[in-house]
Amino acid sequence: PNMQLLNSMEVESRMPLCYAGGVTQAEQAARIVATGFEKVSVSAAALARPALIKEMSEAIGAQSVVVTLDVKANRLFGGYTIYTHNGKQKQKVPLLEFCQQAVALGAGEIVINSIDRDGEMDGYDLGLARQIRAAIDTPMTMLGGAGSTEHMQALIDEVGVVGAAAGSFFVFKGQYRAVLINYSRPSRLFTQAKA
């Protein structure tokens, strides 16, 4: 990680930050948190060496350790497969098993990115969200598919209070998907999860 760049980003930010990319050692995570970042996310490095999760948890606290997993639906055999390196390298470890292992090792949050839904803006993969929620009780965030606040509400209605991440929803606007940074008015934000 480019620590000089991270320092300058943290100084300019007015919100909590999470850093991801290239972290392979707990000492790197500790330096990132020391600059003011709230969380550090790992993916491929954690899959290659799961003990990294425990080492990071001991160094910066479980609340600051995020494990992010990019997944694709396995259309032939069912279930989901984890991928790394921008969706190019298929991993053999079962998704739910790895999520549980990551939590047991000290991950404070699991982020699941549905590669299949990424950028589609047609809604989250609610079946995937249900499986992850049933497998772990730690905070989780779903990513991939958000195109409206209704999609976010549907996710929360389906699995309870979870993170509902979005990218394209905030960038593309209108039928031609023109680039426009767009945030909903507070009155349009979703309601509290149903009991």
C-alpha positions in Angstrom: 0.0 0.0 0.0 1.1 3.5 -0.8 1.2 5.0 2.7 1.9 8.6 1.4 -1.3 8.4 -0.7 -3.3 6.9 2.2 -2.2 9.7 4.5 -3.3 12.4 2.1 -6.7 10.6 1.5 -7.3 10.3 5.2 -6.6 14.0 5.8 -9.2 15.0 3.2 -11.9 12.5 4.2 -14.9 13.4 6.3 -16.1 9.9 6.7 -14.8 6.5 8.0 -12.6 4.8 5.4 -11.8 1.2 4.6 -8.7 0.3 2.7 -8.3 -2.7 0.4 -5.6 -3.8 -2.0 -2.2 -5.5 -1.5 -2.3 -6.1 2.2 -0.4 -9.3 3.0 0.9 -8.7 6.5 -0.7 -7.6 9.8 2.0 -4.9 10.2 0.7 -3.2 7.0 -2.8 -3.3 8.3 -1.6 -1.7 11.6 0.1 1.1 9.7 -3.0 1.8 7.7 -5.2 2.0 10.8 -2.6 4.2 12.4 -3.0 6.8 9.5 -6.7 7.1 10.5 -8.4 4.4 8.4 -11.1 2.6 10.3 -11.0 -0.8 8.5 -8.7 -2.9 6.3 -10.1 -5.4 3.9 -8.3 -8.5 2.6 -9.4 -11.0 -0.1 -6.8 -13.0 -2.1 -4.2 -12.8 0.7 -6.7 -14.2 3.2 -7.7 -17.0 0.9 -4.0 -17.9 0.3 -3.1 -17.7 4.0 -6.2 -17.6 6.3 -3.9 -17.1 9.4 -3.5 -13.5 8.1 -7.1 -12.8 9.4 -6.1 -13.8 12.9 -2.9 -11.9 12.8 -4.7 -8.8 11.6 -7.4 -9.2 14.2 -4.8 -9.4 17.0 -3.0 -6.3 15.6 -5.9 -4.0 14.9 -9.0 -5.6 16.5 -11.7 -7.7 14.9 -13.9 -4.7 14.3 -11.3 -3.4 11.8 -10.8 -6.6 9.8 -13.0 -7.0 6.7 -12.8 -10.0 4.4 -14.2 -9.3 0.9 -15.2 -12.2 -1.3 -16.0 -11.9 -5.0 -18.4 -14.7 -6.0 -20.1 -16.1 -9.1 -23.1 -18.4 -9.2 -22.2 -21.9 -10.4 -25.0 -22.4 -13.0 -24.1 -26.0 -13.7 -23.8 -27.4 -10.2 -25.5 -24.8 -8.1 -24.0 -22.8 -5.2 -21.4 -20.1 -5.5 -17.7 -20.1 -6.3 -15.1 -17.6 -4.9 -12.9 -15.8 -7.4 -9.9 -13.6 -6.9 -7.7 -11.3 -9.0 -10.6 -9.3 -10.5 -12.7 -12.4 -11.1 -10.0 -14.3 -13.0 -8.8 -17.0 -10.6 -11.3 -19.5 -9.3 -10.8 -20.7 -5.7 -11.6 -24.2 -4.5 -12.6 -23.4 -1.0 -16.4 -23.6 -0.5 -17.9 -20.1 0.1 -19.9 -20.7 3.3 -17.1 -22.7 4.8 -14.6 -20.0 4.2 -17.0 -17.3 5.6 -17.3 -19.3 8.8 -13.6 -19.9 9.0 -12.9 -16.1 8.4 -15.3 -15.2 11.3 -13.7 -17.8 13.6 -10.3 -16.4 12.8 -11.4 -12.9 13.8 -13.0 -11.1 10.8 -15.3 -8.4 12.0 -17.2 -8.1 8.8 -17.7 -10.1 5.6 -18.4 -8.3 2.3 -19.8 -10.4 -0.5 -19.6 -9.0 -4.1 -21.8 -10.8 -6.6 -19.8 -10.6 -9.8 -22.9 -11.7 -11.8 -24.9 -8.7 -10.5 -22.1 -6.2 -10.5 -23.2 -3.1 -12.5 -26.5 -4.6 -13.5 -28.7 -2.5 -11.2 -31.4 -5.2 -11.2 -31.3 -6.0 -7.4 -29.1 -7.9 -5.0 -28.9 -11.7 -5.1 -31.2 -12.3 -2.2 -30.7 -16.1 -2.3 -27.0 -15.5 -1.8 -27.6 -13.0 1.0 -29.9 -15.5 2.8 -27.2 -18.2 2.6 -24.5 -15.9 4.0 -26.7 -14.6 6.8 -27.6 -18.2 7.8 -24.0 -19.2 7.9 -22.5 -16.3 9.9 -23.8 -13.9 12.6 -21.1 -11.3 12.2 -21.8 -8.0 10.3 -22.0 -8.5 6.5 -22.4 -6.3 3.5 -23.8 -7.2 0.1 -22.5 -5.7 -3.1 -23.6 -6.0 -6.7 -27.0 -5.3 -8.1 -28.3 -2.2 -6.3 -30.2 0.0 -8.7 -32.7 1.7 -6.3 -33.5 2.2 -2.6 -36.2 -0.4 -3.1 -33.5 -3.0 -3.8 -31.7 -2.0 -0.6 -35.0 -2.2 1.3 -35.7 -5.7 -0.2 -32.3 -6.9 1.0 -32.9 -5.6 4.5 -36.4 -7.0 4.5 -35.1 -10.4 3.4 -32.1 -10.9 5.8 -32.3 -8.1 8.5 -30.0 -5.3 9.1 -26.9 -5.7 6.8 -24.8 -3.4 4.8 -26.3 -2.6 1.4 -23.4 -1.3 -0.8 -23.9 0.3 -4.1 -21.7 1.8 -6.9 -23.5 2.2 -10.2 -26.6 3.4 -8.4 -24.8 6.5 -7.3 -23.1 7.2 -10.6 -25.5 6.4 -13.5 -28.7 8.4 -14.1 -31.7 8.1 -16.4 -32.5 5.8 -19.4 -29.1 6.5 -21.1 -27.2 5.9 -17.9 -25.5 9.2 -18.0 -22.7 9.7 -15.5 -24.0 11.8 -12.6 -23.2 11.5 -8.9 -26.6 11.0 -7.4 -27.8 10.6 -3.8 -31.4 10.1 -2.7 -33.1 12.6 -0.6 -33.5 11.6 3.1 -37.2 11.3 2.6 -36.7 8.6 0.0 -34.3 6.4 2.0 -35.5 3.0 3.1 -37.3 2.2 6.3 -36.2 0.2 9.2 -36.1 -3.6 8.7 -39.3 -5.5 9.5 -39.4 -7.5 12.7 
